[in-house]
Amino acid sequence: MSGSIYDTAWVSMVSKLVEGKRIWLSPSSFNYICDAQDESGGWEGGHAIDEILNTLACLLSLKIHEKVDPNEITGMADRVEKATQFVAQRLSGWDISSTERVAFEILVPSMLDLLDAEGLRLDFPQSDKLRQLKKIKMSKINLSHLYKYPSTILHSLESLIGVVDFDKLSHHLRDGGMMASPASTAAYLMNVSNWDENAERYLHDALENGSRIKEGAVTNVFPIGTFEFAWVPLFSFRN
């Protein structure tokens, strides 16, 4: 499985206090996404929604790192400005009705809200339409059940920051991971009251697995044992 800019961006945002000092869990992940930033200012490749999701996640990481240390990397402010211009352009031309990506209608608005909280507001023509889609999607989810029963939305837990109580979700972890998602596990660690050593260990394992791609990278799913076993019969059935 190839590296995921989106998930790596979320891992790059995780930090913890060590003797009163904030330490990034994986500085190499931040370096990875910075190296991957295109001259256009964004994180290109794939469909428009991929570029939007990747750039929003990376831009959020840039803003969070900039707040902690504006001089962490060379040209931080310039990187933020170029990324902002890139994603603003992509959002302005985005046709939501033709988009097919799992959970995009809750992921994009959630990241826009997180960026807004960091002082960066992004408006675009179909913003109201997207918000309406999110409202419809969320109306179908009983969040109180999420505290008791597993749900596929746990794979996109980053979309529920500020919406659910992360302290009530620890029982959903498996070997430290949240639905085998580095992004979701990173969001969990960023928002849980008490630091979870098992979740940290999971992210280190995901980073070790991703090191075959490049230091600091993680894949979209880790581990992929279940995926591999499930994919073979599915592929055979389709053919």
C-alpha positions in Angstrom: 0.0 0.0 0.0 1.3 3.4 -1.0 1.9 6.3 1.4 -1.0 8.6 2.3 -0.4 12.3 2.4 -3.7 12.8 4.2 -3.0 10.3 7.0 0.6 11.4 7.3 -0.6 15.0 7.8 -2.8 14.0 10.7 0.1 12.0 12.3 2.3 15.1 11.9 -0.1 17.1 14.1 0.2 14.8 17.2 2.2 16.2 20.1 2.5 15.5 23.8 3.9 17.3 26.8 7.2 15.9 28.1 8.5 17.6 31.3 6.4 20.6 30.4 7.7 20.9 26.9 5.5 20.1 23.8 7.1 17.4 21.7 6.0 16.3 18.2 5.3 12.6 18.0 6.8 12.4 14.5 8.7 15.4 13.2 9.7 13.3 10.2 6.0 13.2 9.2 5.8 17.0 9.0 9.0 17.0 7.0 7.4 14.4 4.7 4.4 16.5 3.9 6.5 19.7 3.5 8.7 17.9 1.0 5.6 16.8 -0.9 4.1 20.2 -1.3 3.9 21.1 -5.0 5.2 24.3 -6.5 1.5 25.2 -7.0 1.2 25.3 -3.2 -1.0 22.3 -2.9 -0.8 18.5 -2.7 -1.8 17.5 -6.1 -2.7 14.1 -7.8 -5.8 12.1 -8.3 -9.3 13.7 -8.4 -10.2 17.1 -7.2 -11.6 15.8 -3.9 -8.2 14.1 -3.2 -6.4 17.3 -3.7 -8.9 19.2 -1.5 -8.7 16.6 1.3 -4.9 16.3 1.2 -4.3 20.1 1.0 -6.8 20.9 3.8 -5.1 18.3 6.1 -1.6 19.6 5.3 -2.7 23.2 5.6 -4.1 22.4 9.0 -0.8 20.9 10.0 1.1 23.9 8.7 -1.1 26.2 10.8 -0.8 24.2 13.9 3.0 24.0 13.6 3.2 27.7 12.7 1.4 28.5 15.9 3.9 26.5 18.0 7.0 27.6 16.1 6.8 30.0 13.0 10.4 29.3 12.2 10.3 25.5 12.4 10.9 25.3 8.6 12.1 27.8 6.0 9.3 29.9 4.5 6.5 28.7 6.7 4.3 31.7 6.1 4.9 31.4 2.3 3.9 27.8 2.4 0.7 28.6 4.2 -0.2 31.3 1.8 0.4 29.2 -1.3 -1.5 26.2 0.2 -4.4 28.5 1.0 -4.5 29.9 -2.5 -4.4 26.5 -4.0 -7.2 25.0 -1.9 -9.3 28.1 -2.3 -9.1 27.7 -6.1 -9.9 24.0 -5.9 -12.9 24.7 -3.7 -14.2 27.5 -5.9 -14.4 25.1 -8.9 -15.5 22.0 -7.0 -18.6 20.2 -8.3 -19.9 18.5 -5.1 -22.7 16.7 -7.0 -20.1 14.7 -9.0 -18.0 13.7 -6.0 -17.8 10.1 -4.9 -15.6 9.6 -1.8 -16.5 8.0 1.5 -17.4 10.5 4.2 -16.2 13.6 2.2 -19.4 15.4 3.2 -18.4 15.3 6.8 -14.6 15.4 6.5 -14.3 18.5 4.4 -16.7 20.7 6.6 -15.0 19.4 9.7 -11.5 20.4 8.5 -12.8 23.8 7.3 -14.1 24.4 10.8 -10.8 23.4 12.3 -9.0 25.8 10.0 -11.5 28.5 10.9 -10.6 27.9 14.6 -6.9 28.5 13.6 -7.9 31.9 12.1 -8.2 30.8 8.4 -11.7 31.0 6.9 -12.4 29.5 3.5 -15.7 30.2 1.7 -16.7 28.9 -1.7 -19.8 28.8 -3.9 -21.1 25.4 -2.9 -20.3 25.8 0.8 -24.0 25.9 1.8 -24.7 22.8 -0.3 -21.9 20.9 1.4 -23.1 21.9 4.9 -26.6 20.7 4.0 -25.1 17.3 2.9 -23.3 17.1 6.2 -26.5 17.9 8.1 -28.3 15.1 6.3 -25.5 12.6 6.9 -25.2 13.4 10.6 -28.9 13.1 11.1 -28.6 9.4 10.2 -25.9 8.8 12.9 -26.9 8.2 16.5 -23.8 9.5 18.2 -24.8 8.1 21.6 -24.6 4.6 20.1 -21.0 5.4 19.1 -20.0 5.2 22.8 -21.2 1.6 22.9 -21.0 0.0 19.5 -18.4 0.0 16.8 -19.2 1.9 13.6 -17.5 2.6 10.3 -17.4 6.3 11.1 -14.7 5.5 13.6 -12.4 5.2 10.6 -12.9 8.9 10.1 -12.9 10.0 13.7 -11.1 13.2 12.8 -14.5 14.4 11.4 -16.0 14.3 14.8 -13.6 16.6 16.7 -15.6 18.9 18.9 -18.7 16.7 18.4 -18.1 13.6 20.5 -16.3 12.8 23.7 -13.1 11.1 22.7 -12.6 9.8 26.3 -15.6 7.5 25.8 -14.1 5.8 22.7 -11.0 4.1 24.0 -12.7 0.7 24.1 -12.9 0.8 20.3 -9.1 0.7 20.0 -7.7 -2.6 18.6 -4.0 -3.1 19.2 -3.9 0.7 19.8 -5.4 1.6 16.5 -8.8 3.2 15.7 -10.4 1.1 12.9 -6.9 0.6 11.4 -6.7 4.2 10.5 -3.6 6.3 11.3 -5.6 9.5 10.7 -8.4 8.5 13.1 -5.9 7.2 15.7 -4.0 10.5 15.5 -7.2 12.5 16.0 -8.0 10.3 19.0 -4.6 11.0 20.6 -5.0 14.7 19.9 -8.3 14.9 21.7 -8.3 12.4 24.5 -7.8 13.8 28.0 -5.2 11.2 29.1 -2.4 10.2 26.9 -2.9 6.7 25.5 0.4 4.7 25.3 -1.2 2.0 23.2 -2.4 4.5 20.6 1.1 6.0 20.5 2.6 2.6 20.0 0.2 1.9 17.1 1.3 5.1 15.4 5.0 4.3 15.8 4.3 0.8 14.3 2.4 2.5 11.4 5.4 4.8 10.9 7.8 1.9 10.9 5.7 0.2 8.3 5.6 3.4 6.2 9.4 3.9 6.4 9.7 1.5 3.5 8.2 4.3 1.5 9.9 7.2 3.1 10.7 8.2 6.7 7.7 9.8 8.3 5.1 8.4 5.9 2.1 6.2 6.9 -0.4 4.4 4.8 -4.2 5.0 4.7 -4.8 1.7 6.4 -2.6 -0.1 8.9 -2.3 -3.0 9.4 -3.7 -4.4 6.2 -4.0 -8.1 7.1 -7.8 -8.0 7.2 -7.9 -6.0 4.0 -5.7 -8.5 2.2 -7.8 -11.5 3.2 -11.1 -9.7 2.4 -10.0 -8.4 -0.9 -9.0 -11.7 -2.5 -12.5 -13.3 -2.3 -14.2 -10.0 -3.2 -12.0 -9.7 -6.3 -12.6 -13.3 -7.3 -16.4 -12.8 -6.8 -16.4 -9.8 -9.1 -14.6 -11.6 -11.8 
